[in-house]
């Protein structure tokens, strides 16, 4: 049984493993940017309260 299914994207054949790796790295990057932006926003608000 072949668990690796390939998808046809135009003329390129991409396996589901490649798509899963891309989704993992994309979601990791999205979460990292979200956390960084939240911390930056939170530090800007905390600086305004101290002054």
Residue pairs with C-beta under 8 A, 6 or more apart in sequence:
4 15
4 16
4 17
5 15
5 16
6 13
6 14
6 15
6 16
7 13
7 14
7 15
7 16
7 19
